[in-house]
Amino acid sequence: MSDLNQISTALARLFDENGQRIVFWNDPDKEFQSTLPYIMLDGVTTIRLDQTPALEVKIRLEREEPDKKFLLYAPTEEPDYEDDWLLDIRLYSRSFRADRASILLQDLGLKNLSLRAHIAERRKFFDAKERLQKVRNLVGPDDAAADLDRKMIAVVARADQPELFNLVRTLFHAWIDAGSEIDLDNPPAEWVQVEKFDLDGSFWHMVKAAFGYEEENPTLKMFLLRLMLTDYTHHLKGDVPQSIRGLLLPRTGWSNAVVCLAQWRDSSSKGTSYDRLSAEAAAILKIEDHLPNVEIDQLIDVMTFLAVEKRIASSLRERVQTTADTINADDVRAIAIRRQSGHWATLTVADSTDAPRQALHAVYDALVAASDFYALRNQHKSGFDYPDAAGMYRAYESELYRFDQLYRHFCEAADSAEGQGWNIVKPLRADLEAHYINWYLTGMALAWGKFIEPQDGLLTNWQIGKVPNQYRFYEKSVKPYLEEADNRRAFVIISDAFRYEAAQELTTELNGKYRFEATISSQLGVLPSYTALGMASLLPHKTLGYKGTDVLVDGRSSVAGERDGILKAVGGLACKYDELMAKKKEEGREFVRDKRVVYIYHDVVDAIGDDGKTEGKTFEAVRTAINELAALVGYIVNNLNGHHILVTADHGFLFTETARVETDKSKLSDKPDGTILAKKRYLIGPNLPDHEAAWHGKLSVTARADGDMEFWIPKGANLFHFVGGARFVHGGAMPQEIVVPVVTVKHIRGKSAQETKTKPVTVQVLGSNHRITTAYCRFQLIQMEAVSDRVKPITLRVAVYEGDEPVTGIQTVKFESSSGNLDERKKWVNLVLKDRQYNKKTPYRLVLLDAETGIEQQSVEVIIDRAFTDDF
């Protein structure tokens, strides 16, 4: 751009964009005297002060043409105040200089004329139009030299905001933007640009003022190390080693160091660089060497390094393992939740190669499940002693099923962590496995066997008081609903081997969905508890029988291909899960039109577990089944207008992570004559003799089957043989196999539907007139409702804000208490205030944001009134 164009543009901006009416232009070197006639500005009159008397100019400007715009040019310096006849006009007008620095000063809209020299020193920066334009968008009219430098650094560092903490994390982040191996001794390209434009001195001056970092030859590497060590030390309830203590920043800079790193960790765009650079810093500082002597309680608030997370998780595993007999599961859960809400184990931030958050989250899930398992065991140390079968059956329904559920949750979480290469909980697996098999399953088998074995036991009268038998399912659970009205339709979902503990979890999940109301009950499964007999017993029928291995329903085969024909007799149909879910809404509605009852067959758990090659994935299959069944219920309600849905199973199962051993085998020398089925956990045939290694029963008693078919099942949890896999089994009489779930799901409509809406818990800030007077501030928050099926936990990001900018660190807190005691639902949040100037009349806010959605949940006004700034 030529000088004429630059001058014209700069002057036009003063008149047009800044709304000036009068502009003084002093040109003491007469550089632009010859250019003046060629400067044409729309609506602006040029007057030469060296050719027009001052009085005439004053009268013209103020009386004759008070609304017109004027450019007042003088080829001289500005006169002294006492000699300036136009001083009063000059004070309310703007001045213009045409040298390069002055043009830039005018172009940037800066009021402080003394910045001309500073801009001249930064001339290299302004040589590029792009940089000029970018910094122009950031500059304010009252900016000082430090403000201008900070904004120029923001431009060359490509920061989205010119705030110092943002500049710091942007420059650090540039190390990983390069895409190669990080070398902290080799600064990133953006820092090279800062040095190129002589902005590094200004940057270090700002850093010294904010963080106290000062060295003869400051570097980004040393600044990073000292920042991170200071953050670690602040949160550590203890001392750092003497060898690195000298790297700590001065105390005056601690609050800003803590806030800066907290905001960096919380940054959605820069958080990944924190993960990598903290690992580099930890290695240089040898943090891992320090951690073996530090306890969990000392580290609980430290989020600085991944090594700390590993140490806490490992120590918590040791605590669970060594204190199993006296474990406080609530304490373990509190630690786990605190860490799962933090930077390294949260699921609200994506995984990175340097932060395996999903794996670490799973580690804590496994530890919580294990501690709950041990705590439940400690409540039953004396074993399982119940007066009768009904008492023990009800105990399994209400509580004992949790042993199986917690074992599954532990194995799921441990598998997830180990599948990602994290073996922290591996030493705990053998211990929990031994407790599950040797204490729980063995104890259950002995206690339950007392009600199976006697001559007048369950095998002679397969009934439990007030518990319906599975062979009466259609008669008791389906038919009564259909008979209440002619236009009613029932959907029956049968998931193969979907056991009671998984159904309980499904019920909880369904009750967390809008317009769904789910209740769980059970039925006493047929014995032997195997698929063909269980599936047949669930169909509408009057009699069951056998033809070879085929189970007959009212004389008809009940194999999968024949079930649709059986159901047509009651106005129904049979279909597979995949078949129905593949249909669009209108296709699905047409498919079930005019049908009174729809049986949907789902097979995930049994398909995986009953194959020796895949049985190790049984618990993964259970998780899949829960998810698919929840989706199927949603499809039926939302697409097929289903209002009454039953989810049940043909049988349950037993599963252990470890393979069975020889002592788990009930040996049979030979199969009796006439045996029609001989499986790992049952044998069926007519007129069987007694056998010391087996329980002997009649199918006419346990399944109301016609004929003389009888069965053997191994005592307790034993097997007859191990062929084809032995970790997943069913067929016997253990509660896990014969307590068959029935989940009843209703579609709630009208006003009642409002009661099914789910919501997160409400969290309130306790107290009023919140005032911050030191760099360290605490707020007490209370969870107003207990967590339930329809009131869900919430994770909040808590900080104090000025406008949209946090002025404290950001703490993530999860509220998930199901306690009915308000005091147990209170939590303290500790925040560190950024060290800067505050105005006690400025409105600051303590803000609670939903960590998942970013939506503000609550905010309260806070007054920041800091009389001193060195109290950290």
Phi, psi and omega in degrees: 000133180288164178301318181299315180294318179299315181295315180298317180296315181296317179293320179299322180295322179297317182283317188273305186282324182267356174069027180282143175262328183230130178231127176267133178235106177261127184231074188297333180269005178053033182293329189241019180297321181282339181278335187308316182296341184265358179273111181248117179239126182300125175075012182242129178261131180264132177234130175270119183288341178277353182240354183232129180301146184297322181296318179298319179298316183297316181294319182296317184289321189260334184246313187279319183225063186289348182253358183270161180262142183224140169251116183257107185257136175221127179278040183219171173289162174295135180291159173296157184306316186288344180255003186264106180291341182251022185302317182298324178287320182297326184291331179257008179249189179243150176255153183226137174238146185254001173288165187304315181293321181291321178298317178296321179300315178293318183299323181278352178074027182275136181276330187282102184292338181291351179285354180303315181295320180295319179294323178299322178292336182258023188303324181302323181298321187274003180291337182260130180301321184297315179295320179300314181297318181295317181288331177300325180289345183257334189286142173250154186299334183262011182299143174261182183300317181296322178296317181296317179297317181299322181283329174292322176298319179301323180291311184287334178273353181061042177276148181280341177220146183273019178284143190301313182299324178292322177298318182298308183289333176292317179293321176295317182298331181299336177299321182270343177294336181294337174081005180243184178299141182282131174233102185294343177277352180244101186296154181291164184301325181297324178290325176301321178293320177301316179292323181302322182262020175057036180259355184294322179299317178296320180299312182293330176296317178294319180297318178299317181294323185273321188244350182079007181281124181210127175217162179297320176232081184294147177223156176298324181299308182293324177298316179298312182299317184287324175300310185291321178295322179294317178298316179300314183293320180301316184276342181286131175268070183169190183253148173274160181300148180301329185296335181241002182299330180293347179274353180297143175291159175302150183305327182296340182259359186296315184299317179291326177297315181296315181293317181300314182288325177297319179290327177294314178300327184277350185289126179290333183265337186242357184300328181296325179291329176299317181303314184286315185288329177293327177294318178297316181295318180300321180293317180293319182281351181056047182298322182299328179294334183275333192288328182305336182262009184250135183272163180305313185298333177282334185259355194304329182261001183276124177241009190293315188233146175299327180302327178294319180298318178299317182295316180296314181298317179294318180294323179293323176298317178298320180296316179299318184290317187275341181245024184305323184287339182231021192298143172255098185296330179295322178294318178298317181296319180299317178295314182299315182294320178300316182285325178292340176274346185275184190298321192270342185235011180282151175262001178276352177240140183293151174298155169220168180297336181261355181218091181281072189297319181298319179295316181292322176300318180294324177302313181292323175301317180296319181292322177294317179298317180295317180294322176295322178299312181294321179296320178293321177299320182296336176284344183236034183301331181279359178102197185243095185243111181231149186291332182205175182297321181298320180297318181287323178299313180295325178296322178294317179301319189267333187214313190294336177302337183294334175301314180292320181293314180294323175299316178296315180300318178299311182297319178302309183293318179296319178299319180298314180295314182290329177295340177257013174089012181250112187253026185302320184268000183304319179297340181277338187300313183297322181292313181292324178299318179295320178293319181295314185280306189281329180262305187286300184298318179296316179296319178296317182297318180293316182292316182289326180299333179297336180262349180268316197285319185302159181299331178258021182279194186298330182294339177262345178212084187284071182218143171234129183308127177065014175248118180291149175278148183300325182290356176250019185303305182298318182296321186264327189252336185252307187302314181301322179294316181295327185282349180289335179202149184291333186264016182276148177226136178244142174249129179243118178256122179245112181254118185299123176066028177274101191275172191301316184296326177288323178294326177297320177293320176299319180300316178298317180295317180295325178289350175268008181251143182296131176075011176251139173226116185240139174230149181242138172222191179216167173225152181279111185295157177291159180229131359298149185270075180233167194298307186302317182286319179296317179296318180296320184293338181277344180281156174297129182194164171252324180223151170244152178201181181234141167229098190066231177269353182281128177272125183263140176247110184050042177085355181254147176298143181250016177298163189309318184289346183258353187291327179298320179295322178296320183285334178300332180295339178245023178074030184239185176212163176238140177210168178265155179307308183298322181298315182286317184293341179282348185274139173288170186307308183293324177296318180295318180295321178293325182297322184260002182302138178068009178264135180276325182218134181238117176264125181243122184260126184237130184222098176236308185296309182293324181297323180276313187288328186274016176239122183303334182284335186237001186300337178295344180262021184303312184290328173297322178293323178297317178298316178299318181298315179301314181295317182291322180292322176297319179293322179295317177300317178298320178297317182295316181291313188277330183255329186250006181056035178285135181243346182220113185231135177243129176246122181217191184213165176277330180190173173258212179196164168248140178211137173229146180295322181268153181289155178289154178245173186302327181290347177275004185258132170261103191283134173246125181291314180215155173283138177295155176301140176087000180303128179259334178218132176223104182244181184300330189232010175197158176220134183236138176184166180279144171051051181286146174280170172288156177214135184296336183268002186221157167270139188243126180216173181247135179293337176293335179272314188271343180226004184053044181265141176288158175097191188248023181291137178230175182213157166243140169228147180296151177289141179065229182255016183287171178235159173278322178205169185250010186296134175078021180103147184216008180275326176252119181216160171201172182125337183269197188249013178295149180307324179300337183264326190247355170275091188269125185287150167226107179261120179258121182245128178245144174269113184269131181235171177071207183298327181297334181298331180298330180287346181266357180295139177262153178206156174285158177300150176270134179240130180241151174272126180280149176091176179215172180052054183288125183228130178255122181240352179227173180287345181248120184230148181233142175227140177258128180246148180231135176275116191286327180240156173282147176293138178213189180303322186253355175246111191262156175296160176221143174251126185245145170257121189243132178198163172264134185239149164245108188066236180260003185253129177288139176249007174230174168294165181248122180251136178259128185226134178255133177248110186217021184287137175255011181289143175276356181267119182301321182298330180281354180254016178264144177220144174266139174243123180255126182235151177248131184272136175298137182275104180199181179281138177232151177247119184294350177267351178283136179282110173256157183225137167274118189245135176250111182252138172296120185296333183276318185256341184079005182279136180290128179265325177195155170213147177229150181287141180229137174258129175253114185229084184258111179283331181231154180243010181242032185258016185284000000 
